[in-house]
């Protein structure tokens, strides 16, 4: 239902575009709300409607950190890099995530399950070092507990896939 609303909002914004300065960012926000990121086809479409060169649109997208050019994973991991987490071993936690998932900060795993970012502060300093996976907060992490946690998320995907396959087979 949200997608239909986002689509109509995106199309409406494009339809009513009148060349007013400052409309590019709302158009990009609307595209990202609809697609979850700003795909190449949306950039081309926006360029065609507005007359703004695609290179300029890419410049805006890459300047503002709110915009993404790639889809996000099913699980978005945010590792805190704030002071309390830093002194409590955040660097080891970040390196463990990179090693375990085979990705670097800002990337999405090849299987599309995980997107990994760092943030300045999560606000759970007493739980340092801490990460969030989607809306769930996990604190007092060690490399071993983090590996176990990530395996649990992978297992959830395996179980939900098996359940879906069983339901289709019935």
C-alpha positions as a LaTeX table, in Angstrom:
\begin{tabular}{lrrr}
\hline
Residue & $x$ (\AA) & $y$ (\AA) & $z$ (\AA) \\
\hline
Unk1 & 0.00 & 0.00 & 0.00 \\
Unk2 & 2.86 & 2.37 & 0.81 \\
Unk3 & 4.39 & 1.61 & $-2.59$ \\
Unk4 & 1.23 & 2.69 & $-4.42$ \\
Unk5 & 1.18 & 5.94 & $-2.45$ \\
Unk6 & 4.88 & 6.48 & $-3.11$ \\
Unk7 & 4.42 & 5.75 & $-6.82$ \\
Unk8 & 1.54 & 8.17 & $-7.16$ \\
Unk9 & 3.50 & 10.79 & $-5.19$ \\
Unk10 & 6.56 & 10.30 & $-7.44$ \\
Unk11 & 4.46 & 10.50 & $-10.61$ \\
Unk12 & 2.51 & 13.48 & $-9.27$ \\
Unk13 & 5.72 & 15.35 & $-8.49$ \\
Unk14 & 7.05 & 14.70 & $-11.98$ \\
Unk15 & 3.73 & 15.64 & $-13.58$ \\
Unk16 & 3.49 & 18.95 & $-11.77$ \\
Unk17 & 7.15 & 19.90 & $-12.19$ \\
Unk18 & 7.17 & 23.49 & $-13.44$ \\
Unk19 & 10.90 & 24.21 & $-13.61$ \\
Unk20 & 11.03 & 25.91 & $-10.23$ \\
Unk21 & 14.48 & 25.84 & $-8.65$ \\
Unk22 & 14.84 & 23.48 & $-5.71$ \\
Unk23 & 12.54 & 20.75 & $-7.05$ \\
Unk24 & 15.30 & 18.22 & $-7.77$ \\
Unk25 & 15.79 & 17.08 & $-4.17$ \\
Unk26 & 12.05 & 16.47 & $-3.55$ \\
Unk27 & 11.92 & 14.52 & $-6.85$ \\
Unk28 & 14.89 & 12.38 & $-5.77$ \\
Unk29 & 13.38 & 11.86 & $-2.31$ \\
Unk30 & 10.13 & 10.75 & $-3.90$ \\
Unk31 & 11.96 & 8.32 & $-6.21$ \\
Unk32 & 13.89 & 6.87 & $-3.28$ \\
Unk33 & 10.72 & 6.52 & $-1.20$ \\
Unk34 & 9.19 & 4.52 & $-4.04$ \\
Unk35 & 12.13 & 2.33 & $-5.08$ \\
Unk36 & 14.11 & 2.20 & $-1.82$ \\
Unk37 & 17.02 & 3.82 & $-3.68$ \\
Unk38 & 17.41 & 6.01 & $-6.78$ \\
Unk39 & 17.75 & 3.66 & $-9.76$ \\
Unk40 & 19.27 & 4.62 & $-13.11$ \\
Unk41 & 15.86 & 4.62 & $-14.81$ \\
Unk42 & 14.51 & 7.17 & $-12.32$ \\
Unk43 & 17.52 & 9.41 & $-12.91$ \\
Unk44 & 16.93 & 9.22 & $-16.68$ \\
Unk45 & 13.23 & 9.91 & $-16.23$ \\
Unk46 & 13.83 & 12.89 & $-13.92$ \\
Unk47 & 16.43 & 14.23 & $-16.34$ \\
Unk48 & 13.99 & 13.95 & $-19.25$ \\
Unk49 & 11.21 & 15.76 & $-17.39$ \\
Unk50 & 13.33 & 18.48 & $-15.79$ \\
Unk51 & 15.98 & 19.00 & $-18.46$ \\
Unk52 & 18.65 & 18.69 & $-15.77$ \\
Unk53 & 21.61 & 16.69 & $-17.14$ \\
Unk54 & 22.00 & 13.21 & $-15.61$ \\
Unk55 & 25.55 & 14.10 & $-14.56$ \\
Unk56 & 24.21 & 16.98 & $-12.46$ \\
Unk57 & 21.60 & 14.68 & $-10.90$ \\
Unk58 & 24.33 & 12.15 & $-10.04$ \\
Unk59 & 26.30 & 14.99 & $-8.49$ \\
Unk60 & 23.41 & 15.83 & $-6.17$ \\
Unk61 & 22.81 & 12.16 & $-5.29$ \\
Unk62 & 26.45 & 11.54 & $-4.42$ \\
Unk63 & 26.76 & 14.81 & $-2.48$ \\
Unk64 & 23.89 & 14.09 & $-0.07$ \\
Unk65 & 24.28 & 11.02 & 2.13 \\
Unk66 & 20.49 & 10.55 & 2.34 \\
Unk67 & 20.43 & 9.22 & $-1.24$ \\
Unk68 & 21.40 & 5.70 & $-2.27$ \\
Unk69 & 22.26 & 4.39 & $-5.73$ \\
Unk70 & 21.97 & 0.74 & $-4.67$ \\
Unk71 & 19.15 & $-1.13$ & $-2.92$ \\
Unk72 & 19.51 & $-1.76$ & 0.80 \\
Unk73 & 19.79 & $-5.25$ & 2.21 \\
Unk74 & 17.02 & $-6.98$ & 4.12 \\
Unk75 & 19.02 & $-6.29$ & 7.29 \\
Unk76 & 20.63 & $-2.87$ & 7.70 \\
Unk77 & 23.48 & $-2.96$ & 10.20 \\
Unk78 & 24.53 & 0.29 & 11.84 \\
Unk79 & 27.70 & 0.04 & 13.90 \\
Unk80 & 28.27 & 2.82 & 16.41 \\
Unk81 & 31.59 & 4.60 & 16.04 \\
Unk82 & 30.97 & 7.13 & 18.82 \\
Unk83 & 33.43 & 7.80 & 21.63 \\
Unk84 & 32.08 & 5.27 & 24.15 \\
Unk85 & 31.94 & 2.53 & 21.52 \\
Unk86 & 35.32 & 3.51 & 20.11 \\
Unk87 & 37.06 & 3.09 & 23.47 \\
Unk88 & 35.14 & $-0.16$ & 24.08 \\
Unk89 & 36.30 & $-1.87$ & 20.89 \\
Unk90 & 34.09 & $-0.60$ & 18.06 \\
Unk91 & 36.99 & $-1.00$ & 15.59 \\
Unk92 & 37.10 & $-4.76$ & 16.32 \\
Unk93 & 33.33 & $-4.97$ & 15.90 \\
Unk94 & 33.47 & $-3.14$ & 12.56 \\
Unk95 & 36.32 & $-5.38$ & 11.35 \\
Unk96 & 34.42 & $-8.49$ & 12.47 \\
Unk97 & 31.34 & $-7.43$ & 10.48 \\
Unk98 & 33.48 & $-6.73$ & 7.42 \\
Unk99 & 35.22 & $-10.08$ & 7.76 \\
Unk100 & 32.09 & $-12.10$ & 8.52 \\
Unk101 & 29.98 & $-10.60$ & 5.71 \\
Unk102 & 32.77 & $-9.97$ & 3.20 \\
Unk103 & 31.78 & $-6.33$ & 2.74 \\
Unk104 & 33.09 & $-2.92$ & 3.74 \\
Unk105 & 31.30 & 0.01 & 5.35 \\
Unk106 & 28.71 & 1.37 & 2.91 \\
Unk107 & 28.31 & $-1.91$ & 1.00 \\
Unk108 & 25.56 & $-4.49$ & 0.64 \\
Unk109 & 26.38 & $-8.19$ & 0.70 \\
Unk110 & 26.19 & $-10.06$ & $-2.62$ \\
Unk111 & 23.21 & $-12.07$ & $-1.40$ \\
Unk112 & 21.34 & $-8.82$ & $-0.66$ \\
Unk113 & 20.81 & $-9.72$ & 2.99 \\
Unk114 & 23.01 & $-7.17$ & 4.75 \\
Unk115 & 23.85 & $-3.50$ & 4.25 \\
Unk116 & 26.56 & $-2.20$ & 6.56 \\
Unk117 & 27.07 & 1.40 & 7.72 \\
Unk118 & 28.68 & 3.15 & 10.64 \\
Unk119 & 27.00 & 5.95 & 12.55 \\
Unk120 & 28.35 & 8.67 & 14.83 \\
Unk121 & 26.26 & 7.56 & 17.82 \\
Unk122 & 23.35 & 5.24 & 18.50 \\
Unk123 & 22.75 & 6.66 & 21.96 \\
Unk124 & 23.27 & 3.47 & 23.96 \\
Unk125 & 26.65 & 4.33 & 25.42 \\
Unk126 & 26.15 & 2.10 & 28.46 \\
Unk127 & 25.88 & $-0.90$ & 26.08 \\
Unk128 & 29.11 & $-0.10$ & 24.18 \\
Unk129 & 30.14 & $-1.41$ & 21.77 \\
Unk130 & 26.74 & $-1.49$ & 20.12 \\
Unk131 & 25.14 & $-2.10$ & 16.74 \\
Unk132 & 21.62 & $-1.92$ & 15.40 \\
Unk133 & 20.23 & $-4.41$ & 12.93 \\
Unk134 & 17.13 & $-2.79$ & 11.48 \\
Unk135 & 15.32 & $-1.63$ & 14.64 \\
Unk136 & 16.95 & $-4.09$ & 17.07 \\
Unk137 & 19.80 & $-2.89$ & 19.30 \\
Unk138 & 22.59 & $-5.30$ & 20.30 \\
Unk139 & 25.15 & $-4.23$ & 22.89 \\
Unk140 & 28.17 & $-5.31$ & 24.90 \\
Unk141 & 29.38 & $-7.12$ & 21.81 \\
Unk142 & 32.52 & $-9.14$ & 21.37 \\
Unk143 & 33.72 & $-10.55$ & 18.07 \\
Unk144 & 32.47 & $-13.99$ & 19.15 \\
Unk145 & 29.02 & $-12.79$ & 20.23 \\
Unk146 & 28.73 & $-10.74$ & 17.03 \\
Unk147 & 29.53 & $-13.76$ & 14.83 \\
Unk148 & 26.87 & $-15.76$ & 16.67 \\
Unk149 & 24.38 & $-12.91$ & 16.23 \\
Unk150 & 25.01 & $-12.65$ & 12.47 \\
Unk151 & 24.66 & $-16.43$ & 12.10 \\
Unk152 & 21.30 & $-16.15$ & 13.85 \\
Unk153 & 20.10 & $-13.61$ & 11.30 \\
Unk154 & 21.30 & $-15.83$ & 8.46 \\
Unk155 & 19.49 & $-18.76$ & 10.06 \\
Unk156 & 16.26 & $-16.71$ & 10.17 \\
Unk157 & 16.49 & $-16.30$ & 6.41 \\
Unk158 & 17.09 & $-20.02$ & 5.93 \\
Unk159 & 14.11 & $-20.92$ & 8.12 \\
Unk160 & 11.77 & $-18.48$ & 6.39 \\
Unk161 & 12.88 & $-19.82$ & 2.99 \\
Unk162 & 12.26 & $-23.42$ & 4.10 \\
Unk163 & 8.83 & $-22.48$ & 5.45 \\
Unk164 & 7.93 & $-20.78$ & 2.16 \\
Unk165 & 9.07 & $-23.83$ & 0.16 \\
Unk166 & 7.04 & $-26.16$ & 2.42 \\
Unk167 & 3.95 & $-23.95$ & 2.04 \\
Unk168 & 4.26 & $-24.04$ & $-1.75$ \\
Unk169 & 4.65 & $-27.82$ & $-1.67$ \\
Unk170 & 1.41 & $-28.34$ & 0.29 \\
\hline
\end{tabular}
